[in-house]
Amino acid sequence: MTDTLTGLQLRSLIKSSGELELSLVPVPTPEPGPDEVVLRIEGSPINPSDLGLLLGPADLSTAKASGTAERPVVTAAVPVGYLRAVAARVDESLPVGNEGAGVVIRAGSSPAAQALLGKTVAGLGGAMYGQYRTLRVADCLPLPEGATVADGASCFVNPLTALGMVETMRREGHTALVHTAAASNLGQMLNKICIQDGVQLVNIVRSPEQAALLKGIGAKYVVDSSQASFMGDLVAALAATGATLAFDAIGGGKLAGQILTAMEIAANQTAKTYSRYGSTTHKQVYIYGGLDTRPTDLSRGFGMAWGLGGWLLTPFLMKIGPAETDKLKARVAAELKTTFASHYTQEISLAEALNLDVIAAYNRRATGEKYLINPNKGL
């Protein structure tokens, strides 16, 4: 009988009293079933999608640290007005971390599971901010020869999201894309994909420095929302590319509405006749992030042929099915050190992830600053 593995796991708890609590909890690792493996996690990135679960709507200006150096505890107040929005998770201790990579140390009886024993693999499935994780073989991606844990730790969420955006464009009959917060790690990947695949991409950034970064990797259409000429620049880029589909990481504020309005203006530049209902060209914005937590503000100046919705990676992969998903994963593996390369500002331990200064740093979500948690660092 195999000894039960117990490892520390980072947990996020919002209490009904209105307090966020972050802590490290020892949890037993389930033994692998026939088609499962146990991963010793050595790298898991902090993505914006992870921060939503990790920190919730807590007011970090109220954050306090307690506990010990090895088992720190962080608490922060959750504004009363936000408790209703997170009612489904109140008083439930939740594990965090969408993806990661490490070494397979135990494997189930199936040939597919046994083939991964001792291999370095990436994994997707949540609860990755922990020392060990039992995963299905189907949720693992063996890393190519020479690839490190750091190379593979971020090979699911950002790469598959970027590929999913291009695939969604094709499936829905659009021919070009718009992307916001476009200088992000994901945005840079999307640029490389679009350049390779011959897809026109309009990048929306928030500073001249971000614009310069994207132009440096070959981006052709980059518009800066901090400039007075933003709307005119955006219309010109949309007219040049014919982009009618946007993926918006910002979410709140006016940007989604501005994109739809600019698409309408660009479409009307080639219209043969006037219609009081606006152009017949369908314009679509998918919100896939929430960098701005304010309400989405739409000023209805874009006719009647438009759509605004949400887009998430997991439902998209379920929609296209395992065979098509495997094709995307194969491309990620083949281009892991080029198109889908990720770079990290700092590697931190589980305890360091609960340091107040470190939390403030990774919660800034600054372009070019990406943190990697190694749950087994120093062990």
TAUR-V613449 format. One record per pair of residues at least 12 apart in sequence whose ideal C-beta (glycine too) atoms are under 7 Angstrom apart, sorted by the first residue. I is the first residue (numbers start at 1). GAP is how many residues later the second one is. D is the distance in Angstrom with one decimal. If there is no record, write none. Layout:
BEGIN
[[I;GAP;D] [I;GAP;D]]
END
This chain:
BEGIN
[[2;29;6.3] [2;104;7.0] [4;24;5.3] [5;24;4.1] [5;33;6.8] [5;127;5.3] [6;20;5.3] [6;21;6.8] [6;22;5.2] [6;23;6.9] [7;20;6.8] [7;22;6.2] [7;123;5.8] [7;124;3.0] [7;125;4.3] [8;16;4.7] [8;17;7.0] [8;18;5.8] [8;122;6.6] [8;123;5.6] [8;342;5.8] [8;367;6.9] [9;16;5.5] [9;18;4.8] [9;86;5.5] [9;118;6.7] [9;120;6.7] [9;121;3.5] [10;12;7.0] [10;14;5.9] [10;86;5.5] [10;119;3.9] [10;120;6.7] [10;340;5.6] [10;343;6.4] [11;12;5.6] [11;14;4.9] [11;82;4.7] [11;83;6.5] [11;84;6.1] [12;41;6.1] [12;42;5.2] [12;44;7.0] [12;82;5.2] [12;84;5.5] [13;80;4.5] [14;42;5.6] [14;64;5.9] [14;72;5.6] [14;75;5.9] [14;76;5.5] [15;76;6.1] [16;74;5.2] [16;75;5.4] [18;59;6.3] [18;60;5.0] [18;62;6.1] [18;65;6.1] [19;56;5.6] [19;58;6.3] [19;59;6.6] [20;35;6.9] [20;36;5.9] [20;38;3.9] [20;55;6.5] [20;56;4.7] [20;58;5.5] [21;52;6.6] [21;54;5.3] [22;51;7.0] [22;52;4.3] [22;332;5.6] [23;50;4.8] [24;47;5.4] [24;326;5.6] [24;327;6.9] [27;103;7.0] [29;103;4.2] [29;105;5.9] [30;104;4.6] [32;74;5.6] [32;75;6.1] [32;76;4.3] [32;81;6.6] [32;102;5.6] [33;75;5.3] [34;74;4.4] [34;75;4.8] [34;76;4.6] [34;79;6.8] [35;73;5.8] [35;75;4.9] [35;77;6.4] [35;78;5.8] [35;101;6.1] [35;102;5.0] [36;72;4.8] [36;77;6.3] [36;98;5.6] [36;99;6.4] [36;100;5.6] [36;101;6.7] [37;67;4.7] [37;69;6.6] [37;70;4.7] [37;71;6.7] [37;76;5.4] [37;79;5.3] [37;98;6.0] [37;100;6.4] [37;103;6.5] [38;66;7.0] [38;67;5.6] [38;68;3.8] [38;94;5.9] [38;96;5.3] [39;63;4.7] [39;65;5.9] [39;82;6.8] [39;84;5.4] [39;93;6.8] [39;94;4.9] [39;96;5.8] [40;62;4.8] [40;63;5.1] [40;65;4.9] [40;92;6.0] [40;336;6.3] [41;59;4.9] [41;61;4.3] [41;87;5.9] [41;89;6.4] [41;90;6.3] [41;91;6.8] [41;92;5.8] [41;334;5.1] [41;335;6.8] [42;59;6.8] [42;60;4.4] [42;61;6.9] [42;107;4.5] [42;332;5.5] [42;334;5.6] [43;57;5.8] [43;58;5.1] [43;59;6.9] [43;106;4.3] [43;107;5.5] [43;110;3.6] [43;329;5.3] [43;331;5.6] [44;53;4.7] [44;55;6.6] [44;56;3.3] [44;84;4.2] [44;85;5.7] [44;109;6.0] [44;329;4.9] [44;331;6.9] [45;54;6.9] [45;108;5.5] [45;109;4.6] [45;325;6.3] [45;327;5.5] [46;316;5.0] [46;325;4.5] [46;327;6.5] [47;51;6.4] [47;110;5.5] [48;241;5.9] [48;243;6.9] [48;317;5.8] [49;49;6.1] [49;108;6.6] [50;46;5.9] [50;47;6.0] [50;48;5.8] [51;312;6.3] [52;238;6.8] [53;41;6.4] [53;43;5.3] [54;42;4.8] [55;308;6.5] [56;22;6.5] [56;30;5.6] [57;21;5.8] [57;22;6.6] [57;25;3.7] [57;28;6.6] [57;29;6.5] [58;18;4.1] [58;19;6.8] [58;20;5.1] [59;17;6.1] [59;18;5.2] [59;20;5.9] [60;16;5.6] [60;299;6.8] [60;300;6.9] [60;303;6.4] [62;14;5.0] [62;15;4.2] [63;13;4.2] [63;293;5.6] [63;296;6.9] [65;291;5.4] [69;282;6.6] [70;281;6.1] [72;279;5.6] [72;282;4.3] [74;280;5.1] [74;282;6.9] [74;285;6.9] [95;31;6.5] [95;32;3.6] [95;34;6.9] [95;35;6.5] [96;33;4.9] [97;29;6.8] [97;30;6.3] [97;31;3.3] [97;32;3.6] [98;26;6.7] [98;28;6.1] [98;30;6.5] [98;59;5.5] [99;23;6.9] [99;24;6.7] [99;25;5.0] [99;29;5.9] [99;55;6.8] [99;57;4.4] [99;58;5.2] [100;23;5.9] [100;28;3.8] [100;53;5.5] [101;19;6.7] [101;20;6.6] [101;21;4.3] [101;22;6.8] [101;42;6.9] [101;48;4.6] [101;51;4.0] [101;52;4.4] [102;47;6.1] [103;15;6.9] [103;17;5.6] [104;12;4.6] [104;13;5.5] [104;14;6.4] [104;15;5.4] [104;17;5.9] [112;25;4.7] [113;24;5.3] [116;21;6.7] [116;24;6.3] [116;26;6.5] [119;23;5.5] [120;23;5.0] [120;29;6.2] [120;32;6.9] [121;19;4.5] [121;20;6.1] [121;21;5.2] [121;22;6.3] [122;18;6.9] [122;19;4.5] [122;21;6.3] [122;30;4.1] [122;31;6.8] [122;33;4.7] [122;34;6.3] [123;12;4.8] [123;16;5.8] [123;17;5.2] [124;15;5.2] [124;32;4.3] [125;14;4.8] [129;221;6.7] [129;244;5.6] [129;246;6.4] [130;245;5.7] [131;244;4.6] [131;245;5.5] [141;14;6.3] [141;188;5.6] [141;192;6.1] [144;189;5.7] [144;192;6.2] [147;189;5.6] [147;190;6.9] [150;194;6.6] [150;222;6.4] [151;185;5.6] [151;186;6.3] [152;184;6.7] [153;219;6.0] [154;188;4.0] [155;177;5.3] [155;181;6.0] [155;185;6.2] [157;156;6.6] [158;27;5.8] [158;28;4.3] [158;31;5.9] [159;30;6.1] [159;173;4.5] [159;181;4.3] [160;153;5.8] [160;157;7.0] [160;168;5.7] [160;172;6.8] [161;25;6.0] [161;152;5.0] [162;24;5.7] [162;27;4.4] [162;28;4.3] [162;31;5.7] [163;30;6.5] [163;165;4.8] [163;168;6.7] [164;149;5.9] [164;152;4.9] [165;12;6.4] [165;25;6.3] [165;82;5.1] [166;27;5.8] [166;28;6.9] [166;31;6.5] [166;33;6.1] [168;148;6.8] [169;76;5.4] [172;73;6.8] [174;70;5.3] [174;71;4.0] [175;67;5.8] [176;23;6.5] [176;24;3.8] [176;25;6.9] [176;65;4.2] [176;66;5.3] [176;67;3.7] [177;17;6.9] [177;22;6.4] [177;24;5.0] [177;66;5.8] [177;68;5.8] [177;70;7.0] [178;24;4.5] [178;26;6.7] [178;65;5.0] [178;67;6.9] [178;68;3.6] [178;81;6.0] [179;22;6.5] [179;24;5.9] [179;25;6.9] [179;68;5.3] [180;24;4.5] [180;68;4.7] [180;69;5.3] [180;70;5.2] [180;75;6.1] [181;68;4.0] [181;69;6.1] [181;110;6.0] [182;21;3.6] [182;22;5.7] [182;23;5.4] [182;32;6.3] [183;22;5.1] [183;27;3.6] [183;30;5.2] [183;31;5.7] [183;184;4.8] [184;183;6.1] [185;157;6.0] [185;185;5.9] [187;16;6.7] [188;29;6.2] [189;150;6.3] [189;151;5.8] [191;12;6.9] [191;23;6.3] [191;26;6.0] [191;27;6.8] [191;28;5.1] [192;147;4.5] [193;146;6.3] [195;23;5.4] [196;143;6.9] [200;41;3.8] [200;43;6.4] [201;20;6.6] [202;19;4.6] [202;21;6.8] [202;35;4.6] [202;36;6.3] [202;39;5.8] [202;41;5.2] [203;16;5.4] [203;18;6.3] [203;19;4.7] [204;19;5.6] [204;21;5.9] [205;17;6.2] [205;19;5.6] [206;19;5.5] [206;20;5.6] [207;17;6.7] [207;19;5.8] [208;16;6.2] [210;157;5.9] [211;13;5.1] [221;16;4.3] [221;19;6.9] [221;20;6.2] [223;14;5.7] [225;30;6.8] [231;27;6.6] [231;31;6.2] [234;28;4.4] [235;27;4.8] [235;30;4.9] [235;31;5.3] [238;24;5.5] [238;25;5.7] [238;28;3.9] [239;27;4.2] [239;30;5.6] [244;19;5.9] [244;37;6.0] [244;38;6.6] [244;39;5.2] [244;40;6.7] [245;39;5.0] [246;13;4.9] [246;39;4.5] [247;39;5.3] [247;41;5.6] [247;64;6.6] [248;37;5.7] [248;38;6.9] [248;39;4.9] [248;40;7.0] [249;39;6.3] [249;40;3.5] [249;42;5.7] [250;39;6.9] [250;41;5.0] [250;42;4.8] [251;36;4.9] [251;38;5.8] [251;39;4.2] [251;40;6.5] [251;41;5.6] [251;45;6.4] [252;38;6.9] [252;40;3.5] [252;41;5.6] [252;42;3.6] [252;43;6.2] [252;44;5.9] [253;39;4.8] [253;41;5.4] [253;44;6.0] [254;43;4.8] [256;29;4.9] [256;31;6.5] [256;40;5.6] [256;42;6.9] [256;52;6.3] [257;40;6.1] [257;41;4.1] [257;42;5.3] [259;26;5.6] [260;23;5.3] [260;25;6.0] [260;42;4.2] [260;46;5.4] [261;40;4.8] [261;41;4.9] [263;20;4.2] [263;39;6.7] [264;14;5.9] [264;15;5.9] [264;19;6.5] [264;37;6.9] [264;38;3.9] [264;39;5.4] [267;12;4.0] [267;14;4.2] [277;26;6.0] [277;27;4.9] [278;24;6.5] [278;25;1.7] [278;26;5.7] [278;27;6.5] [279;24;5.5] [279;26;6.3] [280;25;5.6] [281;24;6.0] [282;23;4.8] [282;24;6.9] [282;25;7.0] [283;19;6.3] [283;22;6.5] [283;23;4.5] [284;23;4.6] [285;23;5.2] [286;23;5.7] [286;24;6.7] [286;25;3.7] [287;23;5.5] [288;23;4.5] [288;24;6.6] [291;74;6.6] [342;28;6.8] [343;27;6.7] [344;26;5.1] [344;27;6.6] [344;28;4.4] [345;24;4.6] [345;25;5.8] [345;26;6.0] [346;25;5.5] [347;25;4.8] [347;27;5.3] [347;30;6.7] [348;23;6.0] [348;25;5.8] [349;25;6.3] [349;28;4.0] [349;29;6.1] [350;23;6.5] [350;25;5.1] [353;20;5.3]]
END
